């Protein structure tokens, strides 16, 4: 699964044009545009309630946008349920970890293959050849992934019994097991201590180097964003207020105003 | 050896039961109790699929049993009975046609489960419970108003089918079918739920949002899961109708659904072996407490103090069973088995059998 030499092509992984989402009178996301090229590590930051998670929810198909268009790998995703979007190659993790706590770690990885199982109810009951073939294949792949992520020793453990940092890691591993082209990380460092944050930075960097995946992350820990992302977009009240390299963002007056208020300048 | 030990045990047990019934070692009453246990196992394990494994809360499971019972009864009367005119099929074909009739009843019940599964896309918990009760009432009153099947007077004539079987060979046929279908039910559920495909059901129960984002087509899995559960309940209904030889819509009302619900919660949510064990215990208890002598014995300390009071078994039974439920829920709210299987509770058993 891990590839050392990653080949990346040049069509955008995701293209968002004029994305707008209104909840009643509130405009959560206003005319959001982005074009992510493959092989980029991009950040999305903004103060609390800026609409970052709403953008992710729109991309992954939980909400249908009021206006605008999302193209994943050139295909519009309007009307797609989240599992369809995942099938197109967009995986995500959640701000609050959402693992299946009463299933083993191995099963957590295996069920994430659900869309690609290629057999149905009757095959599962009659244990057809196809069923056996696919189950062994899936188990092998899942074990391989756990091995790569150094989670193999927890394979039969329940996620709820794992340390928080390991649960994060498992959630990212589970997202990667769907073979995404784009990985959305929603505040991966939330709730981690400074030691775990360093591990996380190393993990994301390692994933970026070894998997053929572009990463788009929301994060509040500035050190994580500044260290990892090559390009950052800042939104506030649903509107894009700045974008650029970490250096540009750090000194951008609009960003400083959004985070610290007017008086500082 | 380990692979087949459970199957062999089951076959020996089934053949033993059938022989005992055929040669009159166990009488008709015990046979009826055994058949009721089988039907209750089918009901509790299939409901467990929805309420336990998928974590939805439905309490109208008897509606699907009702549909299965009526559809298979009507087909059976058309094929072998004289109620609607000449039988369509020769009586000799009954042994092949009867299981097909039961499966068709199950299939129709499975399709009717869409009445609950489609609303379950958007609703959960209490609201879905209300919908399922409504469906239960809807189906019962629909049948009560169909004069074609006797309305509220009920429907009979299925005994012709059982007699046709007895004409071929004089044996305990219904016991045979109940044993087969009970094993079939547990087998189907076990295989479905232990495949990665079926684990999608558990994923929905534990975190539906995560399931959807991790590529599980939650709506489709919900439909399939409801269909399997309702279909198996439909088969149970068909068997029930043919054992009694008479069906009445009111025997599938909310009380019947509650019975299934009680068995699931007694056994433990999401535990297949728990559902089987609790169905056996619950049905057994219902029968045992029917005996006036046992009730008198149990209550002798109380009647000793109040000599004027003469409790009747029929009343006291429905005091004792709910009381027992309250006690179980108080001290073991997760049910007899929790969400574990027999092999998890007694790991040593795993050395002797493999269950799949």
Interface residues (C-beta under 8 A of the other chain):
Chain A: X60 X62 X81 X82 X83 X86 X87 X91 X92 X94 X98 X99 X100 X101 X102 X103 X107 X110 X111 X112 X113 X114 X115 X116 X117 X119 X120 X121 X123 X124 X125 X126 X127 X131 X135 X138 X174 X175 X178
Chain B: X187 X188 X191 X192 X195 X196 X197 X198 X199 X200 X202 X203 X206 X207 X209 X210 X211 X212 X213 X214 X215 X216 X217 X218 X219 X224 X228 X339
